[in-house]
Amino acid sequence: NPEGSQSNDGQLILYNSLDQLIDSVTYGDWDDGNESDNAPDGNANDYTDECLSRMPNAKDTDNDKNDFIKTRCTYGSENGITPPNEQSLLVTIAGRIVFDILPRQLNFGIVQPGSTDNPALNGPIIFNVTGSEQDVNVEITNVTGYPFEDGLRIDNNPALGSHWFIPYTSPIVNATPTLDVPEEAPPGQAEGTIVYTVTGPTP
C-alpha cells in the first residue's frame, strides 16, 4: 500500500533494523505474484470479523491463507480469539510406530535349582521397529511368573524396568536374556510373561 495507508486489500512487510525481511502478510486481492495463498480481505460485516488474526496464535506456515482468519479485534493483546462459548482444539499427530519382537516365546530349557545366567536356548531377543516413522522407546513394565519375576535378567540387568531407545533409522536391536533360579525352586515346568510398553519419543 502507499506509505501510511491501509485498505481492504494489501500487503504488510516487516523489516528489522538491518533492513532484513522478517515477515510479510498479503491479504485480499493484492497481487504479490501469488494471490492463491493470500489471507482474507479486510471487509467486515460486523464486530465479529473486523480483524485478521493468526490461528492459532503465533503460528506461521508461510501460507497466509492457512495462517489467518477473520475475527473480532483484540486490541493491545494477543490473538485470544476463542469466544467464551467456544473451545479451541489442538493436536499433534505423531508418526506411526511399528514394533515386533522375536522370538515370541523364550525357552530356557532344563535348568538346575541354584543356577545363574542360564541363557535362553532361542535367544537373543530381537526388537524390530522397521516401518516406524519416529524413534521408539521400549520398556519392560511387568514380568510375571516364578522364577521369572525376580530371576529374569536382560543384558545382565533385572528385566523389570529395562528400557531401550531405538532410532527408526537403525530399527533392529538385540538384547540377551538370562535366568537365575533360586535354590528352593520346586521341580516342574514354569511359565511367565514379559509386558513391553512401547511409546514414541518423550516430547
N, C-alpha and C positions, 0 to 999 in steps of 0.2 A: 504494500500500500504506500501511497505518498507519505512522507515523514510526518508524524503527528496525527495521522487519521487512522480510523479503523472502520471497516464496513462489514457487511454480512458475508462477504467472500474475500479471502485474503491469505496472507502468509506472515507468520511471526518467526523471526530468525534471532537466535540468541548467540552472542559472541562473548568471549571473555576479554580481559584487559589486554591480552596479547593479540587481539583481533583474530582469534581462532574460533571456528564454528563449534558451538556446543550442542545446539539442537535447533530444529525448525519444525513448525507446525503449519500445514496448509489446510484450509477449511473452505467449504462451499465449492464454488465453481472456479476457483483461482487456478490458473494454468501454470503449474510448475514443471511441466513436461510429463506428468503422470497424474491425471485427475482421478484415476480409478481408486487411489488409496487416500483421498482427501478425507479429513474429518467432516462432520455435518456442518451446514452453513449456520449463520448467526441469526436467522429469522426465528422469532419467538411467537408462540400463541398465547402464553400467559406466564406467570412467575415460575411455573414448574419446568420450563425449558428455555430460560433466558441465557444460560451459560453453557459452555462446553467444559467438561471435566474428564480427567483421565479416569478410566475404570478398568482395574482397581487403581486406587491412588498410587501415583509414582511409577506405574507400570509403563515401560517404553519398549515396544517391539519394533520401532521404526516403521510402523504402518499406522498412520493417523486414523484411518477408517476403523481399525480394530481397537485403538487405544482410547478414543474419545467418544462420549455420548452427550446428548443434550439433556440438561437437568437444571435444577434450581441453583442459584448462585450461593456461594459460601464465602462471603467477603471476609478477608483477613484471617482465614483459617484454611486447614487442609480440606481436601475434597470429601468431607463427610456427607456423602450424598444419599445414604440409605435413610429413607423416612422412618419414623417411629413404628409404623405398622408393617414394615418390611424387614427381612433378614438377608444380609448378603451371604453368598456362598463362595467358598474357595477350596480347591482340591489340587493336589499334585499327583499325577498318575505315575507310579513307579514303573520301571522296566520289568519285563517278565522274568520270573525265576524258574529254572528247570533244575530238578535235583533228583539224582539217582544214587542208590547205594548197592554195592556188590561186595560179597555175596549177600543174599537175602537172609541166610541163616549161618551163624558162626558155629563151627563144630570143633570142640576141644578134645574130642575122642575120650579115651580112658585115662584118668588122672589118679594120682595117689593122694590120700589124706596127708596134709602137711607139706605138700609140694608147692613150689612157687614158679612163676614165669613159664607156665605151661602155654605153648603157642597154639593158636588156632590152626587146625590142620588145613583149612582152606583160606587162611588169611593171605595178604593183608586186607583191611577194609579199604575199599576204593570209593571215594566221593567223586561224582561226576556232575558238573553243572553246565555241560555243553549245551548251548542254545539259550543260556541266560543273557539278558540284556543289561544286567548290572552285577556288581560284585555281590558275593553271598557270604553270610555268616552262618555257621553251623555250630550248634551247641548240644551236648548231651544233657538233657534236663531231667531224665529219670532212668533208673536201672532197677529192674525188678527180678526177683527170684534168687534163691540161695544156691550156690555161694557167690553169685554174680554181683549182688548189691554191694558187697564190701571187697570182693576179690578180683573183680574185673578191672584191668588196667589198660590204658591206651597210650602207647609211646612212653611207657614207664611212669605214667601218672594215673591217679584214680580216674576211672572212666567218668563218673558223675562230675559235671562241671567242665569237662574237656571241651575246648572250642577251637574252631578253625576259621580263618578268613580266606576265602577262595576268590581270587580275581576272575572275572568272566573271560579275561584274556589268557588265563592259564588255568583251564577249568577242571583239571584232574589232580586230586591229592590222595596220597596213600597214608594210612595210619595202621600201626601194628598193635593188635590186641594180644594180651596175655592174661592168664588166670592164676590167682593164688587160691589154694584150697586149705581151709582150716584143718587142724589135726582131728577135730571132733566131727568132721563131716561124715554123715551116715552113707553107707553104700546105696547104690541105685542111680537111676537116671534123674538129672535135674534140668529144669527148663527156666528160661527167663526172657526178658525183652530189654532192648535199648530204645529209648524215645529220643529222637532228634528234633530240635526246634530250628527251623530254617527261616532266616529273615534277610532282608536287604541291608545295605549299609546304614549305620546309625546317622540320622540327619545331623 
